[in-house]
Structure formats: C-alpha cells, structure tokens
C-alpha cells in the first residue's frame, strides 16, 4: 500500500480486506513490546477472573481494556495521513496510554454491549420458559433421555430467534463500533452501541461497497478461524505445556483480532457515513 496525499483510511479502501489485516499486523510488528505487555496484562486479568469478588472487577477490566485498545487503534487509523504516520503512532504508544487514554468512551461502549448481551439473554430465557423449559427440572431429567431431548429442543427452538437477531446485529456491528471508536465521551460511546437498532444504520448497511467488504472479510475470518481451530486442537496433544500454550495463544489471537476489528470497523463506517 503506497502513501498518498489522501488519508490512510481513503487509501485503504482500494483493497480493504487486505489492508485491514496488513495494518493490524504492522501495528503489532513495529511495537512488539507493547504487544507482549498487552497480552500479558490480559492473561493476568483473565486469571484474576477466577478469584472470588476480585474476579468481577477483573472481568469488567478485561472488557473495558478491550474497548480501549480498539478505540486507540481505530482513532490512530482514522486520523493518520499516511501509513508512516500510523506506524509512528504505534511505535510511540505505551501500555498505560494504550489501555487508559480513552477509558471513558471505552467504559461506555463496554456497558452498552453488556446491556445488549443481557437483554438477549433475558429474551432467550423468556422464550425458553414459554416453550416449556424449566431449569429446576434439568437435574431430574438428565437421566431420562427422552425428557432431556425434549428439554434441549425447547431450549434450541427458543434460541433460534435470538441467534437470527444476533446475526443481523453482527452485520451492522462494524458501523456501530466505528461510531464507538470515534466517540469522545462515555455517553456518546454508550449511545453509539445502540445505533445497531437504528433504521438509518440498516439502510446504510445495504450499500454495495459495505456488503462486499463484510462478505469477503467474513469469509477471510472464517477461513482463518478454521485453521486456528485445528492448530489449537493440536496443542492439546502436547503433554503438560499444551494447555499453557493454548491459553497464551488465545490471548495473543484476541489481541490481533482487537486491532484488526478496530481498523475494519472504522473502514466499514467510512463506506456508509462520511466523517
């Protein structure tokens, strides 16, 4: 990708899928220390999630820091005049800046997505209960194959509409997350999350360039996910160190995905909304 007088974001749209992965990877490569420290921080917080009481705070911190990373990288991408400017920002980034510069909008975004997740869970449980699912009967019917199958069928049927709604939300997620990334306050980021339900966002998501980008990007993620899944399964064949390598690799992959999705979200939003 060559630098021009245009913004990096405009240049990246010429080959969006390729450039999303390339820019995310190069952000990592030019500041390996930042990458290692960030992954280590996430691993530590994930371990702390297992500790009673402290685990709740650690769980929130993981979510907020994940949003902070995406906002930082996404804004750096959106504001960069060239790839050199983008990578220069990456080289100068410290762990403290990375995780805390945008903590207010990051917390607003985390809370917004948490509310939507809880809402989806409540809807699912309501549908499951109306379909005959009784949590109190689960232990009693676990030995009865016929009753257990009926119980699982009720849960599955009630989950289907929630999954369909979830897939629709995933389709417009990049636009909403792009809005989150360019938010300046807690309130703005919180409201940006709920833009997934706006008719104007759905109308914008029907734009051809956006659809093509999401389709190819989704296929790329699916292919990479399958390869990674096979590699992760093979890790468990390694005695003793297999689970440890699995945990470290998982944290590293999540970090890569945070960066890639941040760039993809800003780029996707630029395809449907001028800013």
Buried (B, 14 or more C-beta within 10 A) or exposed (E): BEBEEEBBBEBBBEEBBEBBBBBBEBBBEBBEEBBBBBBEBBBEBBEBBEEEEEBEEBBBBBBBBBBBBBBBBBBBBBBBBBBEBBBBBBEEBEBEEBBBBBBBBBBBBBBBBEEBEEEBEEBBBEBBEEBBBEEEBBEEBEEEEEBBEBBEEBBEBBBEEBEEEBEBBEBBBBBBBBBBBBBEEBEBBBBBBBBBEBEEBBEBBEEEEBEEBBEEBEEBBEEBEEEEEEEBEEBEEEEEEBEEBBBBBBBBBBBBBBBBBBBBBBBBBBBBBEE
